[in-house]
Amino acid sequence: MNINPTILPLYERIKLFLSKKLGCGNFLHYSVTNNHYRNNDFLFLEKPFKTFTGETINSFSLSSLKDVVDNYASWYRKSGIRENDPVAIYLDDGIGYFIHYLALNNLGAIPVLVNGRMDPDIAADFIRRVGAIGLYSDQKHLDSIS
């Protein structure tokens, strides 16, 4: 089995650690720019991720993760989501939470991650209480709180 490297050498990781420009909202963009291994898959999914465009993804490199996150951020922006807007995410377990978290952070919005196993009535009440202006969910969860 040929495994491509994905981890930066220690001295490069220390440079990232010490960078004042690196933060929660830009770490993925910064990592893609500064990682020579950006195109090597490093995240292998237990279950495939299906994007809102219908694409099915089984693994991610930093570059492919950034592309998907950027697509979601663009979709959120076009949907009217802006900085400081709380947006609820209510899904089954999986990479989807991470992707939405990154996309919303890119916009400066506030991801409100709701446990997909939470009782639907409690989830709906929680989403209302935090003042979420939007909800991203799969059909199963959406039907359960409607």
N, C-alpha and C positions, 0 to 999 in steps of 0.2 A: 504494500500500500504506500503510495506516494503522498506524503502530507506536506502541504505548503506551509511555510512559516506565517504566523499571524501576530506574534508578540514582538513588540519593539525591544531592542536591547535596553538594558537598564539605564544607561546614560540618557537615552531618548525619552524614556518614561519619566525620569527625574526632571528633564526639561519641561515636559507636559505638566508635571505636578507643580512646578514652580511658576508656571505661566500665570500672569495676572489677567490675561485675556480669556482664559478658559473658564467656562461656567456651564451651568445646567442647560441653558437654552441654546448654547452653541457648541457643546462638546462634540457632537457627532460631526458637524461641519469641520470643526477644528481637527478632529481625529482623521477624517478623510484627507484633508489637506496635508497633514503631517505624518501620515503612516505610509511607508513604502509598500506595505502588504495590503493596501486598501481593497484590492480586488480578490483576495483570497478568502474563501468561505471560512467562517469561524463559528457561526451559529447554525446548528443543525437541529431542525424542529422535530419534536415528537409527533406532532400532527401538523399537516400542511396549513399554511395561512392563505386565506382567500381574500384578495383585496376587493375594494368596492368596485373596481373595474372588471372583476372576474378572473384576474390572474391568480394562479395557484403557485405558492412559493414554498419550497422545502428546506432551503438554507439561505443564509445571508452572508455577504461580505460587508465590510463597512460601506463600500460604494453602493451596493444594491440596497442596503438598509437605508442609507441616506436618500436614495431615489424614491423609495416607497414612502418614507417619512415626509419628504418634500411634496409628494403628490397629495398626501393627506393634509398637510399644512395648507397647500394651495386650495384644496377642496373646502377646508374649514374657512379660510379667508373669503372665498367666493360665496360661502354660505352666510357670511356676515359676522363671523367670530372675530373679535378684536382683543387687544390687550386687556387683561384683568377680567375677562368674561369667564365665569365658571361653566364648564361643560362636563356633564356626567357621561361616564363610559360604563356600560352594564353589559357584560359579555360572559361567555364561558372562559375558563382558564386558558391561557395561551399567550402568545407573543403579541396579540392584538392590543392588550393593555399598554405594553411598552411602546408600541408604534404610535398609538394615540397620545400617550404621555409626551413623547418626543415631539410630535407634530404640534400639539397644543403649546408646549413650552417654547417652540420656535416662534410662535406668535405672541408670546407673553401672556397667553390665556392660562386659566387655572384648570388643570385636569382634576376631575372629581371621580376617582376610581371606586366603583361600587362592586363589591364582591358578587360575582355571578351566582353564588349559592345562597345569597341573602334572600330571605322571604320576600316575595314581590311586594307585599303591602308595606313592609318596612323599607324596602328599597325605594319605593315611590315616595314615601314620607320623607326619607332622607334626602332624596333629590330635590324635593320641594323646599325642605328646610335650608339647604345650602344655597338656594336661589339659583340653581343651574338654569342658564338661559337656553341650553340645548342638551340633547341626549343622543349619544351614538350607541346603538344596540343592535343585536341580531334579532331576527323575527321572533324566535322563541321567547326571549326576555321581554321584548316589546309587547307581545301578546299577553304575557303574564302580568304586566303592570297597567295595562290599558283598562 
